Amino acid sequence: MQPEVRPVRLPGMSTYTLRRGTAAVAALVAGLTGAVAAGSPAADASTPARAAVAKTTITFEMSGCDGCEVGLMQARWDKHAQYGVRYWDTGQKTVSDGTVSFTVPTKHTRGMSMTLTAPWEGHTGYVTTVAFRYGGEQVGDEVGFAEARSKSKASACWAGTSADEVTIPLTVRKVWVEGVRHRVRGSIAYAAVTQDWMVPMRDVWDGVMGSQDVNVCGERPS
């Protein structure tokens, strides 16, 4: 079966699709007010400088994934945001020499998810999504390929960090998946060491997680 691609359909909105290879998932950003607001007035010269925003540099070690395009995003339930979801993303970067790094505001690491498009992938109909934690695993548990392939539940949501720098080793492997028309090459991508995570736990097939829409992290407010 094809990996679950649970769309997040927001009230009064059409489904926003994660478009492979696009920077900043522009179609989604256009609909969510949690993204950077357009047309905000420029700070005037007399405005006091704001306190420095805490930032974190995240390095992902991704051996064998050179040329992969990856992006980070944060989508959280927020009753004060239009449609009840606050959204932020980094845009795309390309893995080189087995690593890729992002420097982001630390506050955006909580509920962060990661997508990637590998050069070998066929027409899967979804965007490969990193599993930060598989069902049954505890924070700090190492996960091998055979074990990952046995999993049916996973979380795409990293609980984040308060550190200035962090390195997360990921395993990315080429696998066969059910594509739109027939079996094609796809990817399994997961944290080699289980990370602190957030709900929801999603269905995955043979450890493969895919998304067509944003992963909204955390408990939905009642």
C-alpha positions in Angstrom: 0.0 0.0 0.0 1.0 3.6 -0.5 2.1 5.6 2.5 -0.6 7.5 4.3 -0.8 11.1 3.1 -3.2 12.6 5.6 -4.2 16.0 4.3 -4.9 18.8 6.8 -8.0 20.5 5.4 -8.5 23.8 7.1 -12.1 25.3 7.3 -13.0 27.3 4.3 -9.9 26.5 2.4 -9.0 24.1 -0.4 -6.4 21.4 0.2 -2.9 22.9 0.0 -0.5 20.4 -1.6 3.2 20.2 -0.7 4.8 20.7 -4.1 7.9 18.7 -4.7 11.0 20.8 -5.3 9.4 24.1 -4.6 11.0 26.6 -2.1 9.0 27.5 1.0 5.9 25.5 -0.1 4.5 28.8 -1.5 1.0 27.5 -2.1 0.5 26.8 1.5 2.2 29.9 2.8 -0.2 32.0 0.8 -3.1 30.7 2.8 -1.8 30.8 6.4 -1.4 33.9 8.4 1.1 32.3 10.7 3.7 32.7 7.9 5.6 36.0 7.5 3.0 38.7 6.9 3.4 40.5 3.6 3.3 44.3 3.5 4.2 44.9 7.1 5.6 48.4 7.6 9.3 48.8 7.8 10.8 49.7 11.1 11.6 53.3 11.4 15.1 54.5 12.3 13.8 55.7 15.6 12.4 52.3 16.6 14.5 50.7 19.4 16.4 47.6 18.3 14.5 44.4 19.3 16.1 41.8 21.5 18.1 39.3 19.6 16.0 36.2 18.6 17.5 33.0 19.9 18.6 30.7 17.1 19.6 27.1 16.7 21.9 25.6 14.0 20.6 22.1 13.1 22.9 19.8 11.1 21.4 16.7 9.6 23.8 13.9 8.7 22.4 12.1 5.7 24.9 9.7 4.2 24.1 8.6 0.7 21.6 11.4 0.1 23.7 14.0 -1.8 21.4 15.9 -4.1 18.4 15.4 -1.9 16.3 18.5 -1.5 15.1 19.0 2.0 13.0 21.5 3.9 11.9 22.2 7.4 8.5 23.4 8.5 6.5 24.0 11.6 2.7 23.8 11.8 1.0 24.2 15.2 -2.6 24.5 16.3 -3.2 28.1 17.3 -6.7 29.4 18.1 -5.4 32.9 17.5 -4.3 32.2 13.9 -6.6 32.3 10.9 -7.9 28.8 10.3 -6.5 27.7 13.6 -3.0 26.8 12.3 0.2 28.8 12.6 2.8 27.9 9.8 6.4 28.6 9.2 9.1 27.1 6.9 12.7 27.3 5.8 12.5 26.7 2.1 14.6 24.1 0.4 18.3 23.2 0.7 20.3 20.5 -1.1 22.3 17.9 0.8 26.1 18.0 -0.1 28.8 15.7 1.3 26.3 13.9 3.3 25.1 16.8 5.4 22.8 19.8 5.4 22.5 22.6 8.0 19.8 25.1 8.8 20.0 28.0 11.3 16.5 28.8 12.5 14.8 30.6 15.3 14.8 28.2 18.2 11.1 28.7 18.9 10.4 27.1 15.5 12.0 23.8 16.4 9.1 22.7 18.6 6.7 20.8 16.3 9.1 20.9 13.4 8.8 18.4 10.6 11.1 17.6 7.6 10.5 16.6 4.1 12.8 15.5 1.3 12.9 14.7 -2.3 15.6 12.3 -3.4 17.1 12.2 -7.0 16.0 8.6 -7.5 12.3 9.0 -6.6 9.7 8.2 -9.1 6.1 9.5 -9.3 5.1 8.6 -5.7 2.2 11.1 -5.4 3.5 12.3 -2.0 6.6 14.0 -0.5 8.8 11.8 1.6 8.7 12.8 5.3 11.2 12.0 8.0 10.1 9.9 10.9 11.6 11.3 14.1 10.1 8.5 16.2 8.6 5.1 15.3 6.0 3.4 17.4 7.4 1.4 20.3 10.7 3.3 20.4 11.9 5.5 23.3 14.0 8.7 23.1 17.6 7.7 22.5 16.8 4.2 21.0 18.9 3.4 17.9 16.8 2.2 14.9 18.3 0.0 12.2 17.0 -0.4 8.7 15.3 -3.8 9.3 13.5 -2.5 12.4 12.4 0.6 10.6 10.9 -1.4 7.8 8.8 -3.3 10.3 7.0 -0.2 11.6 3.5 0.8 11.0 3.3 4.0 13.2 5.5 7.0 13.3 5.6 10.7 14.3 6.8 13.4 11.8 6.9 15.9 14.7 10.2 16.7 16.5 9.7 18.1 20.0 12.6 20.6 19.3 15.5 21.9 21.3 16.7 24.9 23.3 20.4 24.3 22.3 22.4 26.6 20.1 23.6 23.7 18.0 22.4 20.1 17.4 23.3 17.3 15.1 20.8 14.7 14.1 21.8 11.6 12.1 19.2 10.4 9.6 19.0 7.2 7.7 17.7 7.6 4.1 17.5 4.6 1.9 16.1 3.8 -1.6 13.1 1.5 -1.4 10.3 0.3 -3.6 6.9 1.9 -2.9 3.4 1.9 -4.6 3.4 5.0 -6.9 0.6 6.7 -8.6 0.5 4.2 -11.5 2.8 1.4 -10.5 5.6 0.5 -8.2 8.4 3.1 -8.3 11.5 4.0 -6.3 10.8 5.9 -3.2 12.6 6.7 0.1 12.4 5.7 3.7 13.8 8.5 6.0 14.1 8.3 9.7 16.1 9.4 12.7 18.8 6.8 13.4 18.5 7.7 17.1 15.0 8.2 18.2 14.2 11.9 19.0 11.9 13.5 21.5 8.7 13.8 19.6 5.1 15.2 19.5 1.8 13.7 18.5 0.2 12.7 16.3 1.4 9.2 15.6 0.6 8.5 11.9 0.2 5.3 9.9 3.2 4.4 7.8 3.8 1.5 5.5 7.0 -0.5 5.9 8.4 2.4 7.8 7.8 4.9 4.9 6.1 8.2 5.7 4.7 10.4 3.0 2.8 13.7 3.1 0.7 15.7 0.6 -0.1 18.4 3.1 1.4 19.9 6.2 1.9 17.9 9.4 0.2 19.8 12.2 1.9 18.9 15.4 0.6 18.8 19.0 -2.8 18.2 20.5 -5.6 20.0 18.7 -7.3 22.4 21.2 -10.9 21.5 22.1 
